[in-house]
Amino acid sequence: MTTQANTNTKAGSLGKYLRGVKSELKKVNWPNGEELKNNTSVVIASCLLATILLWALDTFFGFGLNLIIK
């Protein structure tokens, strides 16, 4: 009997959780297409800049380490 009660309680709490998720998603301020394109381009540019910076630092320190080792 307790197994049946636990199953009903879990199903009820899952339904309550999903209703809460649905109501919270309605409150989200979703970006429009133009904002999405702009934000995506900023993220891609930032990733490329970080990649180039890290590559340059790695190359610089690699040359320095090779000078020390040789």
A tleap script that builds the chain and sets N, CA, C and O, in Angstrom:
source leaprc.protein.ff14SB
mol = sequence {
  NMET THR THR GLN ALA ASN THR ASN THR LYS
  ALA GLY SER LEU GLY LYS TYR LEU ARG GLY
  VAL LYS SER GLU LEU LYS LYS VAL ASN TRP
  PRO ASN GLY GLU GLU LEU LYS ASN ASN THR
  SER VAL VAL ILE ALA SER CYS LEU LEU ALA
  THR ILE LEU LEU TRP ALA LEU ASP THR PHE
  PHE GLY PHE GLY LEU ASN LEU ILE ILE CLYS
}
set mol.1.N position { 0.820 -1.194 0.000 }
set mol.1.CA position { 0.000 0.000 0.000 }
set mol.1.C position { 0.864 1.257 0.000 }
set mol.1.O position { 0.513 2.245 -0.646 }
set mol.2.N position { 1.974 1.234 0.706 }
set mol.2.CA position { 2.837 2.409 0.721 }
set mol.2.C position { 3.498 2.618 -0.637 }
set mol.2.O position { 3.779 3.755 -1.016 }
set mol.3.N position { 3.748 1.545 -1.372 }
set mol.3.CA position { 4.334 1.683 -2.701 }
set mol.3.C position { 3.386 2.428 -3.624 }
set mol.3.O position { 3.821 3.286 -4.391 }
set mol.4.N position { 2.136 2.124 -3.565 }
set mol.4.CA position { 1.125 2.819 -4.367 }
set mol.4.C position { 1.066 4.291 -3.978 }
set mol.4.O position { 0.959 5.150 -4.853 }
set mol.5.N position { 1.131 4.596 -2.703 }
set mol.5.CA position { 1.074 5.979 -2.241 }
set mol.5.C position { 2.313 6.746 -2.695 }
set mol.5.O position { 2.214 7.902 -3.107 }
set mol.6.N position { 3.480 6.101 -2.619 }
set mol.6.CA position { 4.709 6.763 -3.062 }
set mol.6.C position { 4.676 7.042 -4.553 }
set mol.6.O position { 5.148 8.092 -4.989 }
set mol.7.N position { 4.134 6.136 -5.340 }
set mol.7.CA position { 4.038 6.326 -6.782 }
set mol.7.C position { 3.125 7.499 -7.099 }
set mol.7.O position { 3.462 8.326 -7.947 }
set mol.8.N position { 1.987 7.591 -6.443 }
set mol.8.CA position { 1.068 8.706 -6.671 }
set mol.8.C position { 1.691 10.024 -6.235 }
set mol.8.O position { 1.507 11.040 -6.904 }
set mol.9.N position { 2.417 10.029 -5.137 }
set mol.9.CA position { 3.063 11.237 -4.659 }
set mol.9.C position { 4.138 11.685 -5.643 }
set mol.9.O position { 4.254 12.873 -5.945 }
set mol.10.N position { 4.927 10.728 -6.145 }
set mol.10.CA position { 5.973 11.066 -7.105 }
set mol.10.C position { 5.370 11.595 -8.397 }
set mol.10.O position { 5.873 12.566 -8.961 }
set mol.11.N position { 4.304 10.972 -8.871 }
set mol.11.CA position { 3.661 11.423 -10.105 }
set mol.11.C position { 3.070 12.812 -9.902 }
set mol.11.O position { 3.140 13.656 -10.796 }
set mol.12.N position { 2.494 13.051 -8.739 }
set mol.12.CA position { 1.934 14.371 -8.450 }
set mol.12.C position { 3.008 15.438 -8.360 }
set mol.12.O position { 2.820 16.552 -8.848 }
set mol.13.N position { 4.137 15.105 -7.736 }
set mol.13.CA position { 5.210 16.087 -7.622 }
set mol.13.C position { 5.874 16.328 -8.977 }
set mol.13.O position { 6.322 17.443 -9.247 }
set mol.14.N position { 5.946 15.310 -9.831 }
set mol.14.CA position { 6.490 15.498 -11.172 }
set mol.14.C position { 5.588 16.426 -11.980 }
set mol.14.O position { 6.069 17.321 -12.675 }
set mol.15.N position { 4.279 16.207 -11.884 }
set mol.15.CA position { 3.347 17.082 -12.589 }
set mol.15.C position { 3.429 18.506 -12.084 }
set mol.15.O position { 3.368 19.449 -12.874 }
set mol.16.N position { 3.567 18.678 -10.780 }
set mol.16.CA position { 3.697 20.011 -10.190 }
set mol.16.C position { 4.985 20.681 -10.673 }
set mol.16.O position { 4.995 21.869 -10.995 }
set mol.17.N position { 6.062 19.910 -10.718 }
set mol.17.CA position { 7.337 20.422 -11.205 }
set mol.17.C position { 7.227 20.879 -12.657 }
set mol.17.O position { 7.678 21.972 -13.000 }
set mol.18.N position { 6.628 20.046 -13.510 }
set mol.18.CA position { 6.508 20.392 -14.928 }
set mol.18.C position { 5.610 21.608 -15.138 }
set mol.18.O position { 5.884 22.428 -16.015 }
set mol.19.N position { 4.553 21.739 -14.355 }
set mol.19.CA position { 3.709 22.941 -14.442 }
set mol.19.C position { 4.503 24.181 -14.043 }
set mol.19.O position { 4.350 25.245 -14.644 }
set mol.20.N position { 5.353 24.036 -13.023 }
set mol.20.CA position { 6.207 25.147 -12.602 }
set mol.20.C position { 7.196 25.539 -13.678 }
set mol.20.O position { 7.432 26.723 -13.916 }
set mol.21.N position { 7.777 24.536 -14.331 }
set mol.21.CA position { 8.724 24.802 -15.419 }
set mol.21.C position { 8.032 25.542 -16.551 }
set mol.21.O position { 8.573 26.502 -17.100 }
set mol.22.N position { 6.836 25.092 -16.894 }
set mol.22.CA position { 6.088 25.721 -17.983 }
set mol.22.C position { 5.770 27.174 -17.650 }
set mol.22.O position { 5.895 28.048 -18.509 }
set mol.23.N position { 5.364 27.439 -16.419 }
set mol.23.CA position { 5.030 28.818 -16.048 }
set mol.23.C position { 6.271 29.702 -16.027 }
set mol.23.O position { 6.193 30.878 -16.382 }
set mol.24.N position { 7.413 29.157 -15.619 }
set mol.24.CA position { 8.642 29.947 -15.612 }
set mol.24.C position { 9.129 30.230 -17.028 }
set mol.24.O position { 9.649 31.313 -17.295 }
set mol.25.N position { 8.967 29.265 -17.946 }
set mol.25.CA position { 9.394 29.485 -19.328 }
set mol.25.C position { 8.551 30.558 -20.009 }
set mol.25.O position { 9.023 31.217 -20.935 }
set mol.26.N position { 7.320 30.739 -19.564 }
set mol.26.CA position { 6.492 31.815 -20.121 }
set mol.26.C position { 7.016 33.177 -19.709 }
set mol.26.O position { 6.765 34.166 -20.398 }
set mol.27.N position { 7.739 33.251 -18.600 }
set mol.27.CA position { 8.269 34.523 -18.097 }
set mol.27.C position { 9.586 34.920 -18.762 }
set mol.27.O position { 10.033 36.059 -18.619 }
set mol.28.N position { 10.210 33.990 -19.488 }
set mol.28.CA position { 11.506 34.252 -20.101 }
set mol.28.C position { 11.351 35.274 -21.224 }
set mol.28.O position { 10.420 35.198 -22.025 }
set mol.29.N position { 12.273 36.225 -21.270 }
set mol.29.CA position { 12.293 37.212 -22.344 }
set mol.29.C position { 13.176 36.653 -23.470 }
set mol.29.O position { 14.390 36.854 -23.475 }
set mol.30.N position { 12.554 35.956 -24.411 }
set mol.30.CA position { 13.298 35.312 -25.488 }
set mol.30.C position { 13.766 36.361 -26.500 }
set mol.30.O position { 13.022 37.293 -26.804 }
set mol.31.N position { 14.993 36.223 -27.028 }
set mol.31.CA position { 15.481 37.189 -28.012 }
set mol.31.C position { 14.798 37.003 -29.363 }
set mol.31.O position { 14.398 35.900 -29.737 }
set mol.32.N position { 14.678 38.128 -30.087 }
set mol.32.CA position { 14.137 38.010 -31.442 }
set mol.32.C position { 15.271 37.596 -32.381 }
set mol.32.O position { 16.406 37.409 -31.941 }
set mol.33.N position { 14.975 37.457 -33.641 }
set mol.33.CA position { 15.960 36.971 -34.603 }
set mol.33.C position { 17.178 37.864 -34.732 }
set mol.33.O position { 18.304 37.375 -34.824 }
set mol.34.N position { 16.959 39.174 -34.739 }
set mol.34.CA position { 18.074 40.114 -34.887 }
set mol.34.C position { 18.995 40.074 -33.664 }
set mol.34.O position { 20.218 40.080 -33.806 }
set mol.35.N position { 18.413 40.032 -32.478 }
set mol.35.CA position { 19.215 39.948 -31.252 }
set mol.35.C position { 19.998 38.640 -31.214 }
set mol.35.O position { 21.149 38.606 -30.779 }
set mol.36.N position { 19.370 37.580 -31.667 }
set mol.36.CA position { 20.025 36.273 -31.674 }
set mol.36.C position { 21.234 36.278 -32.613 }
set mol.36.O position { 22.295 35.765 -32.257 }
set mol.37.N position { 21.080 36.851 -33.807 }
set mol.37.CA position { 22.200 36.939 -34.754 }
set mol.37.C position { 23.326 37.774 -34.166 }
set mol.37.O position { 24.495 37.401 -34.260 }
set mol.38.N position { 22.974 38.914 -33.554 }
set mol.38.CA position { 23.972 39.803 -32.984 }
set mol.38.C position { 24.727 39.115 -31.847 }
set mol.38.O position { 25.957 39.153 -31.802 }
set mol.39.N position { 24.000 38.494 -30.943 }
set mol.39.CA position { 24.640 37.824 -29.814 }
set mol.39.C position { 25.500 36.649 -30.267 }
set mol.39.O position { 26.566 36.407 -29.701 }
set mol.40.N position { 25.048 35.923 -31.277 }
set mol.40.CA position { 25.822 34.798 -31.805 }
set mol.40.C position { 27.125 35.284 -32.421 }
set mol.40.O position { 28.172 34.669 -32.219 }
set mol.41.N position { 27.072 36.378 -33.168 }
set mol.41.CA position { 28.291 36.901 -33.782 }
set mol.41.C position { 29.269 37.400 -32.717 }
set mol.41.O position { 30.481 37.257 -32.883 }
set mol.42.N position { 28.767 37.979 -31.638 }
set mol.42.CA position { 29.642 38.430 -30.552 }
set mol.42.C position { 30.320 37.233 -29.892 }
set mol.42.O position { 31.513 37.294 -29.593 }
set mol.43.N position { 29.595 36.161 -29.663 }
set mol.43.CA position { 30.163 34.964 -29.039 }
set mol.43.C position { 31.214 34.343 -29.949 }
set mol.43.O position { 32.284 33.957 -29.477 }
set mol.44.N position { 30.933 34.239 -31.238 }
set mol.44.CA position { 31.893 33.649 -32.180 }
set mol.44.C position { 33.149 34.506 -32.259 }
set mol.44.O position { 34.259 33.974 -32.254 }
set mol.45.N position { 32.990 35.830 -32.333 }
set mol.45.CA position { 34.145 36.724 -32.387 }
set mol.45.C position { 34.972 36.629 -31.109 }
set mol.45.O position { 36.202 36.635 -31.167 }
set mol.46.N position { 34.317 36.542 -29.971 }
set mol.46.CA position { 35.036 36.425 -28.694 }
set mol.46.C position { 35.807 35.116 -28.627 }
set mol.46.O position { 36.944 35.090 -28.156 }
set mol.47.N position { 35.205 34.041 -29.089 }
set mol.47.CA position { 35.887 32.742 -29.091 }
set mol.47.C position { 37.095 32.761 -30.021 }
set mol.47.O position { 38.153 32.236 -29.674 }
set mol.48.N position { 36.948 33.358 -31.194 }
set mol.48.CA position { 38.076 33.452 -32.125 }
set mol.48.C position { 39.203 34.294 -31.542 }
set mol.48.O position { 40.374 33.932 -31.656 }
set mol.49.N position { 38.854 35.415 -30.918 }
set mol.49.CA position { 39.861 36.284 -30.306 }
set mol.49.C position { 40.588 35.556 -29.183 }
set mol.49.O position { 41.812 35.643 -29.085 }
set mol.50.N position { 39.859 34.844 -28.339 }
set mol.50.CA position { 40.482 34.092 -27.255 }
set mol.50.C position { 41.374 32.989 -27.805 }
set mol.50.O position { 42.452 32.737 -27.266 }
set mol.51.N position { 40.937 32.332 -28.867 }
set mol.51.CA position { 41.731 31.269 -29.479 }
set mol.51.C position { 43.043 31.819 -30.029 }
set mol.51.O position { 44.105 31.231 -29.825 }
set mol.52.N position { 42.964 32.939 -30.720 }
set mol.52.CA position { 44.172 33.551 -31.289 }
set mol.52.C position { 45.110 34.010 -30.181 }
set mol.52.O position { 46.323 33.823 -30.277 }
set mol.53.N position { 44.564 34.603 -29.142 }
set mol.53.CA position { 45.385 35.069 -28.022 }
set mol.53.C position { 46.080 33.896 -27.331 }
set mol.53.O position { 47.275 33.967 -27.043 }
set mol.54.N position { 45.344 32.829 -27.066 }
set mol.54.CA position { 45.956 31.670 -26.415 }
set mol.54.C position { 47.000 31.004 -27.312 }
set mol.54.O position { 48.036 30.549 -26.828 }
set mol.55.N position { 46.730 30.948 -28.610 }
set mol.55.CA position { 47.713 30.381 -29.545 }
set mol.55.C position { 49.002 31.214 -29.532 }
set mol.55.O position { 50.105 30.667 -29.510 }
set mol.56.N position { 48.845 32.553 -29.547 }
set mol.56.CA position { 50.014 33.429 -29.547 }
set mol.56.C position { 50.814 33.270 -28.249 }
set mol.56.O position { 52.043 33.205 -28.283 }
set mol.57.N position { 50.130 33.209 -27.126 }
set mol.57.CA position { 50.829 33.029 -25.852 }
set mol.57.C position { 51.532 31.674 -25.796 }
set mol.57.O position { 52.663 31.583 -25.319 }
set mol.58.N position { 50.877 30.633 -26.274 }
set mol.58.CA position { 51.469 29.301 -26.287 }
set mol.58.C position { 52.715 29.275 -27.163 }
set mol.58.O position { 53.733 28.695 -26.787 }
set mol.59.N position { 52.632 29.903 -28.325 }
set mol.59.CA position { 53.785 29.957 -29.230 }
set mol.59.C position { 54.933 30.737 -28.600 }
set mol.59.O position { 56.083 30.301 -28.654 }
set mol.60.N position { 54.630 31.876 -28.008 }
set mol.60.CA position { 55.646 32.723 -27.377 }
set mol.60.C position { 56.343 31.974 -26.246 }
set mol.60.O position { 57.573 31.936 -26.191 }
set mol.61.N position { 55.569 31.383 -25.348 }
set mol.61.CA position { 56.166 30.664 -24.228 }
set mol.61.C position { 56.863 29.377 -24.688 }
set mol.61.O position { 57.834 28.943 -24.069 }
set mol.62.N position { 56.373 28.776 -25.758 }
set mol.62.CA position { 57.037 27.596 -26.308 }
set mol.62.C position { 58.418 27.928 -26.832 }
set mol.62.O position { 59.373 27.189 -26.594 }
set mol.63.N position { 58.529 29.055 -27.555 }
set mol.63.CA position { 59.844 29.488 -28.033 }
set mol.63.C position { 60.763 29.807 -26.862 }
set mol.63.O position { 61.943 29.458 -26.877 }
set mol.64.N position { 60.222 30.467 -25.854 }
set mol.64.CA position { 61.032 30.794 -24.676 }
set mol.64.C position { 61.516 29.550 -23.962 }
set mol.64.O position { 62.666 29.490 -23.528 }
set mol.65.N position { 60.654 28.561 -23.837 }
set mol.65.CA position { 61.035 27.310 -23.184 }
set mol.65.C position { 62.083 26.573 -23.999 }
set mol.65.O position { 63.012 25.990 -23.441 }
set mol.66.N position { 61.938 26.595 -25.311 }
set mol.66.CA position { 62.944 25.944 -26.167 }
set mol.66.C position { 64.295 26.619 -26.043 }
set mol.66.O position { 65.320 25.940 -26.103 }
set mol.67.N position { 64.333 27.952 -25.868 }
set mol.67.CA position { 65.592 28.651 -25.675 }
set mol.67.C position { 66.235 28.254 -24.353 }
set mol.67.O position { 67.455 28.118 -24.269 }
set mol.68.N position { 65.425 28.068 -23.332 }
set mol.68.CA position { 65.940 27.689 -22.023 }
set mol.68.C position { 66.457 26.257 -22.033 }
set mol.68.O position { 67.505 25.963 -21.459 }
set mol.69.N position { 65.711 25.364 -22.694 }
set mol.69.CA position { 66.084 23.949 -22.705 }
set mol.69.C position { 67.349 23.719 -23.514 }
set mol.69.O position { 68.184 22.906 -23.115 }
set mol.70.N position { 67.521 24.409 -24.641 }
set mol.70.CA position { 68.683 24.187 -25.515 }
set mol.70.C position { 69.836 24.865 -24.937 }
set mol.70.O position { 70.929 24.815 -25.503 }
savepdb mol mol.pdb
quit
